[in-house]
Amino acid sequence: MPEHFARCGVIRQELPPSDLGACFLMFDLILLLLVFLGTGLLAYRLIRRIPPRLHTPLMSMTNAISAVIILGALLLFSSPRSGWEAVAGAVALAAAAFNIVGGFALTDRMLHMFKDSQGSSRVRLNRSTG
Amino acid sequence: MYASIDLLVDFSVIALFLLAVRQFRTPEAAVRGNLTAAAALGLAVLVTVARSRIGGLQLVLPVVLAGSALGWVAAVRVNMVQIPAMVAVQNGAGGLAAFLISLIELLQRSGEGPAIQEISGLIGLTLGGATFVASMVAAGKLADVLKQAPTVLAGHLWWVGSTIVAACVLSAISVAETDRIGLFTVLGLLALASGILGVLVSIRTGGADMPVLISFLNAASGLAAAFCGVVVANRLLVACGATVAASGTVLTLAMCQAMNRSLWAVLAGFRPDTAAGRPQKDAAGFAETSPRSGTEQGGDTATPLEQAVEACRQARSIVIVPGYGMAMAGAQFEVVRLGRILSSQGKQVSYAVHPVAGRMPGHMYVLLAEAEVPYELLHEPSEINPLLPDTDLAVVVGASDVVNPAATQLPGTPISGMPIVNVAAARRILIINLNDAPGYSGVRNLLYDQPGVILLWGDAKESLQKLIDALERPRT
């Protein structure tokens, strides 16, 4: 069964469609559900403790994480695609890539603006000498 | 064996994502957390590419590069006031991707996959489409392309309800539909319904409700990704979707709590000022019976600016309360300059930041960080309120609702019970706002009529500049 289950999500394009349903066992679904609940609950507990001043960078970063949907877009291209499917898939890819790079870069930029009193005084010094 | 290694790799990547979230405690650690998350995402992509044979690289690579380049340019160029609009656009991009992936998968495997995947696909499609449209409307509002004020249709709730029912019916039909053309039509209609739902949810929020909408859409895009993960049977996608959904939920609840309104009241279409029209009138009536400007009482002939200068000179402890009006006037650098001048004179200066002072959760902290305020000077209302009775001067810049004592004094107004920065407790109050119009809630600010409050009306940037000039001039 484990063999079966591994191939299911990962290299499903190698299986004929009739096998797909059979291979997608109850086990997979339960595992996916557990992953969803487990990660969700853990993340919820961790995020509740994040101070408000980091809420904007947090949202910007989780936004970038939600662009992990790019995996779905990549998987689309693991089997041959007709014309319109390729176009729609390409749009999905571009949107997700935009979201990933934009999200992480923006978060980084924002976080580097936060400075404690020493940091900010250093910056001011640099400005006045430069 | 193959399976257990896969499982191990997947769970390691998921652990990395959670570690990234855990590192968001201090700004320094958060920089590392952000890099951790980026590395985890890179790993996830590598793992996926290694496991499946991704074809069409001549299409995939240029498209990914183009999207990345665009994302980079946008992230580097965006101005901090516009961060909420930028985040909304990125959110919409995630929603669009979820929508398209679900659509392609649904059309490809109609009827042959297990029902749960089909249903997940339908939810992913609807949620993704609605998130995309709603995010674009929100971004348009935040960027001032669309009208900021909320639009509420007659029977707005009814429309939302019937669109959801229509989406459910269309989903049920699509499961039964085997004909390709028929399926195409039904899914097209479902896409339309999800778009309408997105418009309905987003047009009716505006102004100070935007943080709730943005957080809510954040959670929705996470959920859409998680459902997509079920469709393509990818654990990483499901886990990341769950993380984002959790984060969006935490922030949505935090914003609702900060405004003392339920999520339902914000999203379902209860406009604050229609919900409590009468108390608002009372507040206005109160305004009419009291003198227009308290500062002109007691034979004090000094202009408000002179009074403000004098108050700043005399005060030894000062709390600055910025609101979104400050950001709209682009006055954050002037505010910070004022703070620096005052603290260089040996006065104790700190900043009080209300959770909903910006247009997204934590927005005001970023605006002040950009203006180089050391972050240990920024405080939440709960931290600053106990100190206010011992504060000589509270300086309000571009804020109304978040300092309005009506929230604690008057029952039945839209902001009653909302936690505020209680500047009324300070010994002196200086308000630098554009005009005496009420804030987003529509409740007149009781401070405007309180005797002794110094009111500097006009553009905050200009007012602050005059104040700074006067303070820097040697005393005559």
Contacts between the chains, C-beta under 8 A, distances in Angstrom:
chain1	res1	chain2	res2	distance
A	2	B	3	3.9
A	2	B	4	6.9
A	3	B	2	6.6
A	3	B	3	6.1
A	5	B	3	6.0
A	6	B	2	5.2
A	6	B	3	3.5
A	6	B	6	5.3
A	6	B	7	7.9
A	8	B	233	5.9
A	9	B	232	7.3
A	9	B	233	3.4
A	9	B	234	5.8
A	9	B	235	7.1
A	10	B	6	6.5
A	10	B	51	4.6
A	10	B	52	6.5
A	11	B	51	6.6
A	11	B	52	6.0
A	12	B	233	6.9
A	13	B	52	6.9
A	13	B	53	7.7
A	17	B	109	7.2
A	17	B	112	5.1
A	18	B	112	7.7
A	20	B	109	7.8
A	20	B	112	6.9
A	20	B	113	6.5
A	21	B	112	6.5
A	21	B	113	6.4
A	21	B	114	5.6
A	24	B	113	7.3
A	24	B	114	5.2
A	24	B	117	7.1
A	24	B	233	6.7
A	28	B	233	6.4
A	29	B	114	7.9
A	29	B	116	5.9
A	29	B	230	7.9
A	31	B	235	7.2
A	32	B	229	7.2
A	32	B	230	5.7
A	32	B	233	7.4
A	32	B	235	6.5
A	32	B	238	5.2
A	35	B	14	7.3
A	35	B	235	5.2
A	35	B	238	5.1
A	35	B	239	5.2
A	35	B	242	7.3
A	36	B	226	5.9
A	36	B	238	5.2
A	36	B	239	7.4
A	36	B	241	7.4
A	36	B	242	4.7
A	37	B	242	7.5
A	39	B	14	6.1
A	39	B	17	7.9
A	39	B	18	7.1
A	39	B	238	7.7
A	39	B	239	4.3
A	39	B	242	4.2
A	39	B	243	5.7
A	39	B	246	7.8
A	40	B	242	3.7
A	40	B	243	7.2
A	40	B	245	6.2
A	40	B	246	4.8
A	41	B	246	7.5
A	42	B	18	5.8
A	43	B	18	6.4
A	43	B	21	5.8
A	43	B	242	6.6
A	43	B	243	4.3
A	43	B	246	3.9
A	43	B	247	6.5
A	44	B	246	4.1
A	44	B	249	6.9
A	44	B	250	6.2
A	46	B	18	6.7
A	46	B	21	4.9
A	46	B	22	5.2
A	47	B	21	6.1
A	47	B	24	7.8
A	47	B	246	6.1
A	47	B	247	5.0
A	47	B	250	4.5
A	47	B	251	8.0
A	48	B	250	5.6
A	49	B	25	7.5
A	50	B	21	7.9
A	50	B	24	4.8
A	50	B	25	7.0
A	50	B	250	8.0
A	51	B	25	7.2
A	52	B	254	7.3
A	52	B	353	7.6
A	52	B	355	5.7
A	52	B	361	7.2
A	52	B	362	5.5
A	52	B	365	7.0
A	52	B	380	6.1
A	53	B	27	7.8
A	53	B	353	7.5
A	53	B	362	6.0
A	53	B	365	3.9
A	53	B	369	8.0
A	53	B	375	6.2
A	53	B	378	6.0
A	54	B	24	5.3
A	54	B	25	7.9
A	54	B	27	6.8
A	54	B	30	5.7
A	54	B	362	6.5
A	54	B	365	7.7
A	55	B	251	6.1
A	55	B	254	7.4
A	55	B	355	8.0
A	55	B	360	7.9
A	55	B	361	3.8
A	55	B	362	3.0
A	55	B	365	7.6
A	56	B	83	6.4
A	56	B	87	7.9
A	56	B	358	7.8
A	56	B	360	6.0
A	56	B	361	6.4
A	56	B	362	3.9
A	56	B	363	5.5
A	56	B	365	6.8
A	56	B	366	4.8
A	57	B	24	7.4
A	57	B	27	7.9
A	57	B	30	6.0
A	57	B	34	7.3
A	57	B	362	7.5
A	57	B	366	7.4
A	58	B	21	7.9
A	58	B	24	5.5
A	58	B	30	7.9
A	58	B	247	6.4
A	58	B	251	7.5
A	58	B	361	8.0
A	58	B	362	7.5
A	59	B	87	6.1
A	59	B	214	7.4
A	59	B	215	7.1
A	59	B	218	5.7
A	59	B	247	7.0
A	59	B	248	7.7
A	59	B	251	6.2
A	59	B	360	6.6
A	59	B	361	6.3
A	59	B	362	7.6
A	60	B	83	7.5
A	60	B	87	5.8
A	60	B	90	7.7
A	61	B	20	7.3
A	61	B	24	7.6
A	61	B	33	7.3
A	61	B	34	5.3
A	61	B	37	5.7
A	62	B	21	7.9
A	62	B	218	6.6
A	62	B	222	7.2
A	62	B	243	6.7
A	62	B	244	4.6
A	62	B	247	4.2
A	62	B	248	7.2
A	63	B	87	5.9
A	63	B	90	5.0
A	63	B	91	5.8
A	63	B	94	6.9
A	63	B	218	6.5
A	63	B	221	7.5
A	63	B	244	7.5
A	64	B	37	6.9
A	64	B	38	7.3
A	64	B	41	7.2
A	64	B	90	7.5
A	65	B	17	6.5
A	65	B	20	8.0
A	65	B	37	5.8
A	65	B	41	6.7
A	65	B	240	5.2
A	65	B	243	6.1
A	65	B	244	5.6
A	66	B	91	7.6
A	66	B	94	4.6
A	66	B	218	7.7
A	66	B	221	4.9
A	66	B	222	5.2
A	66	B	225	5.1
A	66	B	240	6.7
A	66	B	241	6.9
A	66	B	244	4.2
A	67	B	41	7.6
A	67	B	90	7.7
A	67	B	93	7.2
A	67	B	94	5.4
A	67	B	97	7.3
A	68	B	41	5.9
A	68	B	44	6.0
A	68	B	225	6.4
A	68	B	236	6.5
A	68	B	237	5.9
A	68	B	240	3.9
A	68	B	241	7.6
A	69	B	94	5.9
A	69	B	97	4.6
A	69	B	98	5.4
A	69	B	101	6.7
A	69	B	224	7.8
A	69	B	225	4.7
A	69	B	228	5.9
A	69	B	237	6.7
A	69	B	241	8.0
A	70	B	45	6.6
A	70	B	64	7.9
A	70	B	97	7.1
A	71	B	44	6.2
A	71	B	45	6.8
A	71	B	48	4.8
A	71	B	232	7.5
A	71	B	234	5.6
A	71	B	236	6.2
A	71	B	237	5.2
A	72	B	97	7.3
A	72	B	98	7.5
A	72	B	101	4.2
A	72	B	225	7.9
A	72	B	228	4.8
A	72	B	229	7.3
A	72	B	231	7.4
A	72	B	232	4.9
A	72	B	234	6.9
A	72	B	237	6.0
A	73	B	97	5.9
A	73	B	100	7.7
A	73	B	101	5.8
A	74	B	45	7.0
A	74	B	48	5.7
A	74	B	49	6.5
A	74	B	52	7.7
A	74	B	54	5.5
A	74	B	60	7.2
A	75	B	48	6.7
A	75	B	52	6.1
A	75	B	54	7.9
A	75	B	232	5.0
A	75	B	234	7.0
A	76	B	101	6.3
A	76	B	104	5.8
A	76	B	105	7.7
A	77	B	54	5.1
A	77	B	55	5.5
A	77	B	56	5.0
A	77	B	59	7.6
A	77	B	60	5.6
A	78	B	52	4.1
A	78	B	53	5.9
A	78	B	54	5.5
A	78	B	55	6.6
A	79	B	55	7.4
A	80	B	55	6.7
A	81	B	56	7.0
A	81	B	104	7.9
A	85	B	104	5.3
A	85	B	107	7.9
A	85	B	108	7.8
A	86	B	56	6.8
A	86	B	59	6.4
A	88	B	100	4.7
A	88	B	103	6.8
A	88	B	104	5.8
A	89	B	100	7.0
A	89	B	101	7.7
A	89	B	104	6.3
A	90	B	59	6.0
A	90	B	60	7.8
A	90	B	63	4.7
A	91	B	96	7.2
A	91	B	100	6.0
A	92	B	96	7.0
A	92	B	97	4.2
A	92	B	100	4.0
A	92	B	101	5.5
A	93	B	60	6.4
A	93	B	63	4.9
A	93	B	64	5.7
A	93	B	67	6.6
A	93	B	97	7.7
A	94	B	63	5.0
A	94	B	64	7.3
A	94	B	66	6.0
A	94	B	67	3.6
A	94	B	70	7.8
A	95	B	67	6.6
A	95	B	93	4.0
A	95	B	94	7.3
A	95	B	96	4.8
A	95	B	97	4.6
A	95	B	100	7.9
A	96	B	67	7.1
A	96	B	93	7.0
A	96	B	94	7.0
A	96	B	97	4.4
A	97	B	63	7.4
A	97	B	64	4.6
A	97	B	65	7.7
A	97	B	66	7.7
A	97	B	67	3.1
A	97	B	68	4.6
A	97	B	71	6.6
A	98	B	67	4.3
A	98	B	68	7.1
A	98	B	70	5.3
A	98	B	71	4.0
A	98	B	74	7.5
A	98	B	90	7.3
A	98	B	93	5.1
A	99	B	71	6.7
A	99	B	90	4.9
A	99	B	93	4.3
A	99	B	94	5.1
A	99	B	97	7.4
A	100	B	41	6.3
A	100	B	68	7.2
A	100	B	71	6.9
A	101	B	67	7.4
A	101	B	68	4.1
A	101	B	69	7.8
A	101	B	71	3.7
A	101	B	72	5.1
A	101	B	75	7.2
A	102	B	70	7.7
A	102	B	71	3.1
A	102	B	72	6.8
A	102	B	74	5.2
A	102	B	75	4.5
A	102	B	86	7.5
A	102	B	90	5.5
A	102	B	93	8.0
A	103	B	71	7.5
A	103	B	75	7.6
A	103	B	90	5.5
A	104	B	34	6.2
A	104	B	37	7.2
A	104	B	38	4.5
A	104	B	41	7.9
A	105	B	71	7.0
A	105	B	72	5.6
A	105	B	75	3.7
A	105	B	76	6.6
A	106	B	74	8.0
A	106	B	75	4.0
A	106	B	78	6.8
A	106	B	83	7.4
A	106	B	86	6.6
A	106	B	87	7.8
A	106	B	90	7.9
A	107	B	34	4.7
A	108	B	31	6.8
A	108	B	34	5.6
A	108	B	35	7.7
A	109	B	75	6.5
A	109	B	76	7.0
A	110	B	80	7.7
A	110	B	83	7.3
A	110	B	366	5.5
A	110	B	369	7.5
A	111	B	27	5.5
A	111	B	30	5.2
A	111	B	31	4.7
A	111	B	34	6.3
A	112	B	31	6.8
A	113	B	80	7.8
A	113	B	366	6.8
A	113	B	369	4.2
A	113	B	370	5.0
A	113	B	372	7.9
A	114	B	27	3.5
A	114	B	365	7.9
A	114	B	369	4.6
A	114	B	375	5.2
A	115	B	27	7.9
A	115	B	369	7.3
A	115	B	372	6.7
A	115	B	374	6.2
A	115	B	375	6.9
A	116	B	374	5.3
A	116	B	375	6.1
A	116	B	376	5.8
A	117	B	374	3.9
A	117	B	376	6.5
A	117	B	377	7.7
A	119	B	374	7.4
A	120	B	372	4.9
A	120	B	373	7.5
A	120	B	374	4.9
A	123	B	372	6.3
A	124	B	372	7.3
